[in-house]
């Protein structure tokens, strides 16, 4: 219960301090069609998340309740950043177009499910070649990209492989690299200040990569 109260407090603080911020609940929800509506209601109506991550292992009927509201984003876990993701997500499956890796089949399926334009994919930064494969399959879909920082994914590779043709729609996520940031020598020893510095440093690095690629914001 302490964790849930902390979550409530965090969401409430963000809504007050930065009301235009998109809040994504990284819950990786996934169940069958009879219970999925309750999970969707909890994430979107009870907690009030703007977007959520989901697990598609149960198929479309377990995802459909999350997809009904075009104003809510749904990121489907497609190819993880952890080493064990290869155990299942890289398996070859037979399709009408021939054999392809399971993660590519899921990306193609998600593209077909995206009738409301609110689907994105979770693609790990630790596999830039696979990230580029999925970007080519889903050229307009936002990609949530974990795995830089503590997991060792290369930031430049992730940005360049995950961005769309305009240099956008690649959402780089760093969790432990920011949450557990160490205070810089000679700087503030405050945890919040260290986390802020880590987030700003990552932002600046991403912007430099985009600028060097001719895709800067200005």
N, C-alpha and C positions, 0 to 999 in steps of 0.2 A: 504493500500500500504506500510506503514511503516513496517508492519509485513513481507510482502513478500520480501522487500529489506533486512530485517534482516536475513531472511532465505537464500537468495542468498549469503549474506556476510558470513554466517556461513558455508555454503557448500564450498564456495571458500576458506575460511581459512583452513578448514579441508583438502581439496585437496592439498594445498600448505604445510601445516605444517606436515601432516601425510598422504602421498599419498596412502599408502597401507590400510588405514582404510576403512572398509565397512560402508557405510552411508545408514541407513534405514529410509525411510520416513513413519512415523506412521500416515497415512492419512485415513486408513480404507475406502478406495474407494469401492463403490458398486453401480452399475447401470445396466441397461439392455444392451443387446448385441449391439444395434445400437449406443450407446454413449460411451460404455466402452473403445473402441480403443482410443478415444481422451484423456480419463483420463490416460490410460496407457502411451500414448505418452508424456503427460505432466510430469508424474512422472519419466519416464526413459530417455526420450530424451531431454526434456526442462530443467528439474531440475537436471537430471543426477544421480538420486538415484540408488544405487546398489540393493536395495530391498525395498519392500513396504508392508504395511498391507492392507488387503482388507476385505470387508464384503460380505459374500456369500449368503445373503438373497435373491438375485435375481436369484440364481442358476448358473449353469456352464457357460451359454453363457455370463454372465456378468463378469466372471473370465477369460475366455479363452484368451482375448487379453493380459492380464498380464502374462500369462503362456508361451507364444510363444517363448520367448528368454530364453534358458537354462542358460544363464549367469546372469540372473536377478532373485533374490529371491522374493518369494511371500508368506507372512505369512497370513493365513486365520484366522480370528477371530473366535475361536471355543467356548471357555468358559471364560467369562470375570471375572475380579477380583472385579467388583463392585457388591453390593448386588442385584441390579435390574436385573442382568444377569439371575438370577434364574427364573424370570417371564416367559421367553420364552425358554431359552437354556436348562432348565431342564425338559421341558415338555416331556411326553412320546409319542413316535411315533411308529406306527406299521410298521415293516419291514418283509422281507421274513424270517428272523431269529428270529422273535418274537418282542415283544415290548422292546424298549430301549430308553434312554434319547436322546433328539434331538442333544445335543453336541456330543454324541458318534456316532450317525448316520452321522453327519457332518465329524467327524474324519475319519470314514470308507470311506466316499465319497472322501475326500481329498486324502486318500491313493490310491484310484483308479484313481484319476485325475493326479497323480504325475508321468506322463510318462517321463517328462524331468528332473526329480529329483531336482526340484527347489522349491518345496512347503514345507513350515513349518506351524506350528499352533501357535496361540496365546492362551495361557492357564494361567489363573490367579493363582497367588501364594496363594491366600486366600482360595483355595479349594484343598488341597493336595491330598485328596482321589480321586477326579475327575481327577486331574493331573496325578496320578498314573494309573488310568483307561486308559487315552488316551495314555500314554507312552506304556502300554501293547498292545494297538491296533495299534500303529504306532512306532514300536521299533527303527526305523532308522531315523525318521523324526526330524529335529531340532524344538525345542519348544522355543518360545519367551515367557518369564514368567514375566509379570508385577505384581505389588501388594505387593512387599516387601517395607519396609520403611514406607512411609506416610500412606499406606492403611492397614498396620498391618499384612501382611503375614509373616509367619515364614521362615527365610532364609534357615535354615537347612532342614526343611520339603520340601521346594520348590526344593532345589538342589537334594536331595535324591530321591524325587518322579519324578523329571523331567529328570534326567540324563539318558543316555542310559547305556548299560551293561559295557561300557568302561569308564563311568564317564564323557562323553562329550555330546554335542548337547542340553544342557540346557542353554539358553541365559537369564541370570537374568537381568531384567531391573529395574533400580531405577531412577525415574525422579525427583519428588519433593524432595526426600531425598538428591539429589545432587544439583539440581538447587537452592534450598532454604536452603542449608546447613548453619548453624550458625558457625561463627568463634569460635574455641576452646579457652577457657580461657588461657591467657598467650601466645597464638599463634598469628599468623598474623590476622589482622582484615580485610584483603583484601578478597572480595567476591570470586575471582578466586582461591585464595589459599584455602579457605574453601571448595569450590566445589572439588578441586583436592584432598584434604585430605579425603573428604567423599568418593570419588570414589576409592581412594587407600585403604581405610579401608574396603569397601565392597569387593574389589578384594581379599584382604588378608583373609577376613572371608570365602569367597567362597573356596579359595585354602586350608584353614585349614579343612573345611568340607570334601573336596575331599580327602585330605591326610588322615584324620581320617578314611575315608571309604575305604582306600586302592586304591584310584583312582587318586592320585596326579600326577602332571605333570612331576615330576622328578623320 
